[in-house]
């Protein structure tokens, strides 16, 4: 796998809308202003918005090639060192016919985003490039009042620094989609979310000992539309991986989660992975039910009660989020309940 170079002050980053075109809507454009100031003033980066990124929801839905063109242009441009996706959605898989894997392979650089960006991450993975699950423009860089300290630390330590070993710690506080929402409106830009103290931390659903492997996974809502395509990893590719999975704010039912995990079991994925890490659910009412689903399907139905499954990890849709790098070797210590990158995520 190709590691991109870490970001540093003065680097240029591109803004793309590989999924939904929300950033280009009049009511949302203030989010770009907030993010641009932070990227320039806090991270000392130069921001370039790609040509189609602000063309709005309807245009970008109707023109997936325009979204792919922005990505390909950003990868081709040697002056651009990183790419930040604006927001998720539900159809970035439609970019697949327009992706040039040779361009990606020959121009390794940082790409970051989450949720529907799973499709893009797996396209980059197919091209052999490490990418970074987390930190999208509208939800993180443009968070009202300030970027969450936990997320800011993850951005700096994973995207701007190199570490031979880096522990991914549990956030000391949390907020999810069942709290009173602060809607994206410019008049709300002064409002700070009220967080809850984290009382559980990482929790083991099952398993013991230490599991080590390269990270691979994404958002379960998106993965369903990827399974069976040319970018879906084969069973041999899943061998010895640490699988990471999370669910969106769309409130996936337990029955639906059961069916997805049964599909993975039927593909023999649980027979070959070394461990699983599961993101904190986007709705706290699903915390205990989702845990039971993983025990039922992986532990009982797939007959792997020994497979370590770490729950309540801070990536995905329950804030604040960290960054999970695809393809980087990770150590999951079930007994100590720790998660550690055992190599640098960037060059």
C-alpha positions as CSV (number, residue, x, y, z in Angstrom):
1,X,0.0,0.0,0.0
2,X,1.2,3.5,-0.9
3,X,1.5,6.0,2.0
4,X,0.9,9.6,1.2
5,X,3.2,12.3,2.6
6,X,1.9,14.0,5.8
7,X,0.5,17.5,5.5
8,X,2.5,20.5,6.6
9,X,2.1,24.3,6.8
10,X,1.8,25.8,3.3
11,X,0.4,22.7,1.6
12,X,-2.6,23.1,-0.7
13,X,-5.7,21.0,-0.1
14,X,-8.6,20.5,-2.5
15,X,-12.2,20.5,-1.5
16,X,-14.4,18.0,-3.4
17,X,-18.0,16.9,-3.2
18,X,-17.8,13.3,-4.1
19,X,-21.2,12.5,-2.7
20,X,-24.0,15.0,-2.1
21,X,-23.7,18.6,-3.4
22,X,-24.9,20.2,-0.1
23,X,-22.0,22.5,0.2
24,X,-23.0,24.4,-2.9
25,X,-26.5,25.3,-1.6
26,X,-27.1,28.9,-0.6
27,X,-28.1,28.0,3.0
28,X,-25.0,25.9,3.5
29,X,-22.2,28.0,1.9
30,X,-21.4,29.6,5.3
31,X,-20.0,26.2,6.2
32,X,-17.3,26.6,3.6
33,X,-16.4,30.0,5.0
34,X,-16.0,28.6,8.5
35,X,-13.9,25.6,7.3
36,X,-11.7,27.7,5.0
37,X,-10.8,30.1,7.9
38,X,-9.9,27.1,10.1
39,X,-7.9,25.4,7.5
40,X,-6.0,28.6,6.7
41,X,-5.5,30.0,10.2
42,X,-5.4,26.9,12.4
43,X,-3.7,24.4,10.1
44,X,-1.9,26.9,7.8
45,X,-3.1,25.2,4.6
46,X,-4.0,26.8,1.3
47,X,-7.6,25.9,0.2
48,X,-8.6,25.2,-3.4
49,X,-12.3,24.4,-4.1
50,X,-12.6,22.1,-7.1
51,X,-14.6,23.4,-10.1
52,X,-17.7,21.3,-9.5
53,X,-17.8,21.1,-5.7
54,X,-20.2,24.0,-5.3
55,X,-22.7,23.2,-8.1
56,X,-25.4,22.0,-5.7
57,X,-27.4,18.9,-4.8
58,X,-29.4,18.6,-8.0
59,X,-26.5,19.1,-10.5
60,X,-24.1,16.8,-8.7
61,X,-26.7,14.1,-8.4
62,X,-27.3,14.3,-12.1
63,X,-23.7,14.4,-13.0
64,X,-21.6,11.9,-11.1
65,X,-18.8,12.3,-13.8
66,X,-18.4,15.9,-12.7
67,X,-17.8,14.7,-9.1
68,X,-15.3,12.1,-10.4
69,X,-13.6,14.8,-12.6
70,X,-12.9,16.9,-9.5
71,X,-11.3,13.9,-7.8
72,X,-9.2,13.0,-10.8
73,X,-8.1,16.7,-11.3
74,X,-7.2,16.9,-7.6
75,X,-5.1,13.7,-7.8
76,X,-3.4,14.8,-11.0
77,X,-2.5,18.3,-9.8
78,X,1.0,18.0,-8.3
79,X,0.5,21.2,-6.3
80,X,-2.3,19.6,-4.3
81,X,-1.2,17.6,-1.3
82,X,-4.5,16.6,0.3
83,X,-8.2,16.2,-0.6
84,X,-11.0,16.8,1.8
85,X,-14.5,15.6,1.0
86,X,-17.3,18.0,1.8
87,X,-20.0,15.7,3.1
88,X,-21.5,12.3,2.8
89,X,-24.6,11.2,0.9
90,X,-25.7,7.9,-0.6
91,X,-24.4,7.5,-4.2
92,X,-20.6,7.9,-4.4
93,X,-20.5,4.4,-5.9
94,X,-21.7,6.0,-9.1
95,X,-18.3,7.6,-9.5
96,X,-16.7,4.2,-10.1
97,X,-17.0,4.1,-14.0
98,X,-15.1,7.4,-14.2
99,X,-12.2,6.7,-11.8
100,X,-8.7,6.3,-13.2
101,X,-6.8,4.0,-10.9
102,X,-3.5,4.7,-12.6
103,X,-3.8,8.4,-11.8
104,X,-4.5,7.7,-8.2
105,X,-1.7,5.2,-7.9
106,X,0.8,7.5,-9.5
107,X,-0.1,10.5,-7.4
108,X,-0.5,9.4,-3.8
109,X,-1.9,12.0,-1.5
110,X,-4.2,12.3,1.5
111,X,-7.9,11.8,1.1
112,X,-10.2,12.2,4.1
113,X,-14.0,11.8,4.6
114,X,-16.4,9.3,6.1
115,X,-19.9,7.9,5.7
116,X,-20.7,7.6,1.9
117,X,-17.0,8.3,1.3
118,X,-16.6,4.6,2.0
119,X,-17.0,4.0,-1.7
120,X,-14.2,6.4,-2.6
121,X,-12.0,5.0,0.1
122,X,-12.4,1.5,-1.3
123,X,-11.7,2.8,-4.8
124,X,-8.4,4.3,-3.5
125,X,-7.8,1.0,-1.6
126,X,-8.2,-0.9,-4.9
127,X,-5.6,1.5,-6.4
128,X,-3.2,0.7,-3.6
129,X,-3.4,4.0,-1.7
130,X,-3.9,4.4,2.0
131,X,-6.7,6.9,2.9
132,X,-8.2,8.3,6.1
133,X,-11.8,7.6,7.3
134,X,-12.9,10.7,9.1
135,X,-12.9,14.5,9.1
136,X,-15.2,15.8,6.4
137,X,-15.4,19.5,5.7
138,X,-19.0,20.3,6.7
139,X,-19.3,18.1,9.8
140,X,-15.8,18.5,11.3
141,X,-13.7,21.3,9.9
142,X,-16.8,23.6,9.8
143,X,-18.2,22.6,13.2
144,X,-19.9,25.5,14.9
145,X,-17.8,27.5,17.4
146,X,-14.7,25.2,17.2
147,X,-13.5,21.9,15.9
148,X,-13.9,19.3,18.7
149,X,-10.6,18.9,20.6
150,X,-10.7,15.1,20.1
151,X,-11.1,15.5,16.3
152,X,-8.5,18.3,16.1
153,X,-6.0,16.1,17.9
154,X,-6.7,13.2,15.5
155,X,-6.3,15.4,12.5
156,X,-2.9,16.8,13.7
157,X,-1.5,13.5,15.0
158,X,-2.5,11.3,12.0
159,X,-2.5,13.7,9.0
160,X,0.3,16.2,10.0
161,X,2.7,14.1,12.1
162,X,4.5,10.8,11.8
163,X,4.6,8.3,14.7
164,X,6.1,4.8,14.9
165,X,3.3,4.0,17.3
166,X,0.1,5.9,18.1
167,X,-2.6,4.9,20.5
168,X,-6.1,5.8,19.5
169,X,-7.7,6.7,22.8
170,X,-11.4,6.9,23.7
171,X,-12.9,10.4,23.7
172,X,-13.7,11.7,27.2
173,X,-17.0,13.0,26.0
174,X,-19.7,12.2,23.4
175,X,-22.8,13.5,21.6
176,X,-25.2,11.7,19.3
177,X,-28.1,12.1,17.0
178,X,-30.7,11.8,19.8
179,X,-29.5,14.9,21.5
180,X,-31.2,18.2,20.7
181,X,-29.8,19.0,17.2
182,X,-28.2,22.3,16.3
183,X,-29.4,22.6,12.7
184,X,-27.1,23.9,10.0
185,X,-28.2,27.5,9.8
186,X,-25.9,30.5,9.8
187,X,-27.8,31.9,12.8
188,X,-26.7,28.8,14.8
189,X,-23.0,29.3,14.1
190,X,-22.4,30.6,17.6
191,X,-24.0,27.6,19.4
192,X,-21.8,24.9,20.9
193,X,-23.0,21.4,21.4
194,X,-23.4,20.2,24.9
195,X,-21.4,16.9,25.4
196,X,-21.9,14.1,27.8
197,X,-19.0,12.6,29.8
198,X,-17.9,9.2,28.5
199,X,-18.5,6.6,31.3
200,X,-17.8,3.4,29.4
201,X,-14.9,3.9,27.0
202,X,-14.0,1.1,24.7
203,X,-16.0,-2.0,25.5
204,X,-15.2,-5.6,24.5
205,X,-18.3,-7.5,23.2
206,X,-16.3,-10.8,23.0
207,X,-12.8,-12.1,22.6
208,X,-9.5,-11.7,24.5
209,X,-5.8,-11.3,23.8
210,X,-4.1,-9.2,21.1
211,X,-5.2,-9.1,17.5
212,X,-3.0,-7.3,15.0
213,X,-3.8,-6.6,11.3
214,X,-4.3,-3.9,8.7
215,X,-7.4,-1.8,8.9
216,X,-10.2,-2.2,6.4
217,X,-14.0,-1.4,6.5
218,X,-16.3,1.6,6.5
219,X,-20.0,2.6,6.9
220,X,-22.4,-0.3,6.8
221,X,-25.1,1.8,5.2
222,X,-22.8,2.4,2.2
223,X,-21.1,-1.0,2.2
224,X,-24.4,-2.7,1.2
225,X,-24.2,-0.9,-2.2
226,X,-20.6,-1.8,-2.7
227,X,-20.8,-5.6,-2.0
228,X,-20.3,-7.5,-5.3
229,X,-18.7,-4.6,-7.2
230,X,-15.2,-4.6,-8.4
231,X,-14.0,-2.6,-5.4
232,X,-15.4,-4.9,-2.8
233,X,-12.5,-6.8,-1.2
234,X,-12.4,-10.5,-1.8
235,X,-12.3,-13.0,1.1
236,X,-8.5,-13.3,0.5
237,X,-8.1,-9.6,0.9
238,X,-10.0,-9.6,4.2
239,X,-7.6,-12.3,5.5
240,X,-5.8,-11.1,8.7
241,X,-7.4,-7.7,8.7
242,X,-8.9,-5.7,11.5
243,X,-12.4,-4.9,10.2
244,X,-13.9,-1.5,11.2
245,X,-17.6,-0.9,10.9
246,X,-20.0,1.9,11.8
247,X,-23.6,2.9,11.1
248,X,-25.0,6.3,10.0
249,X,-27.6,8.6,11.6
250,X,-30.3,6.9,9.5
251,X,-31.2,4.6,12.5
252,X,-30.5,1.2,10.9
253,X,-32.9,-1.4,12.4
254,X,-31.4,-4.4,14.2
255,X,-33.0,-6.7,11.7
256,X,-31.2,-4.9,8.9
257,X,-27.9,-5.0,10.7
258,X,-28.4,-8.8,11.2
259,X,-28.9,-9.3,7.5
260,X,-25.7,-7.3,6.6
261,X,-23.6,-9.2,9.1
262,X,-25.1,-12.5,7.9
263,X,-24.0,-11.6,4.4
264,X,-20.4,-11.1,5.7
265,X,-20.6,-14.5,7.5
266,X,-21.8,-16.1,4.2
267,X,-18.8,-14.6,2.5
268,X,-16.6,-16.2,5.2
269,X,-15.2,-12.8,6.2
270,X,-15.5,-13.6,9.9
271,X,-13.6,-16.8,9.3
272,X,-10.5,-14.8,8.2
273,X,-10.4,-11.4,9.9
274,X,-8.3,-11.0,13.1
275,X,-10.7,-8.7,14.9
276,X,-13.5,-6.1,14.5
277,X,-13.8,-2.6,15.8
278,X,-17.3,-1.0,15.9
279,X,-18.0,2.7,16.0
280,X,-20.2,4.2,18.7
281,X,-23.8,4.1,17.3
282,X,-25.1,7.4,16.0
283,X,-28.2,6.9,18.3
284,X,-27.6,5.9,21.9
285,X,-30.9,3.8,21.9
286,X,-29.1,1.4,19.6
287,X,-26.1,0.9,21.9
288,X,-27.2,-2.3,23.7
289,X,-29.2,-3.7,20.8
290,X,-26.3,-3.5,18.3
291,X,-24.0,-5.1,20.8
292,X,-26.4,-8.1,21.0
293,X,-26.6,-8.3,17.2
294,X,-22.8,-8.7,16.9
295,X,-22.8,-11.3,19.6
296,X,-25.6,-13.2,17.9
297,X,-24.3,-13.1,14.3
298,X,-20.5,-13.3,14.8
299,X,-20.3,-15.2,18.1
300,X,-23.2,-17.7,17.8
301,X,-24.3,-17.9,14.1
302,X,-20.9,-17.7,12.5
303,X,-19.4,-19.7,15.4
304,X,-16.6,-17.3,16.3
305,X,-17.1,-16.3,19.9
306,X,-13.3,-16.0,20.2
307,X,-13.1,-13.2,17.6
308,X,-12.3,-9.9,19.4
309,X,-14.9,-7.3,18.9
310,X,-14.3,-3.9,20.3
311,X,-17.3,-1.6,20.6
312,X,-17.9,2.1,21.2
313,X,-14.9,3.4,19.2
314,X,-15.0,7.0,18.2
315,X,-15.3,7.0,14.4
316,X,-18.2,7.5,12.1
317,X,-21.4,9.4,13.0
318,X,-21.5,9.8,16.8
319,X,-19.4,12.8,17.7
320,X,-16.6,13.6,18.3
321,X,-14.8,11.4,15.8
322,X,-11.2,10.4,15.2
323,X,-9.6,9.1,12.0
324,X,-9.2,5.4,11.0
325,X,-6.5,5.0,8.3
326,X,-7.1,2.3,5.7
327,X,-4.4,-0.3,5.3
328,X,-2.3,0.7,8.4
329,X,-1.4,-2.0,10.9
330,X,-3.3,-1.8,14.1
331,X,-3.1,-3.7,17.4
332,X,-6.3,-4.4,19.2
333,X,-5.6,-5.4,22.8
334,X,-8.8,-6.9,24.1
335,X,-7.6,-7.4,27.7
336,X,-6.4,-3.8,28.1
337,X,-9.1,-2.4,25.8
338,X,-6.6,-0.4,23.7
339,X,-6.3,0.3,20.0
340,X,-2.9,1.3,18.7
341,X,-1.5,2.1,15.3
342,X,1.9,0.3,15.2
343,X,3.3,2.1,12.2
344,X,3.0,5.7,11.0
345,X,-0.1,6.5,9.0
346,X,1.8,8.8,6.6
347,X,5.3,9.3,5.3
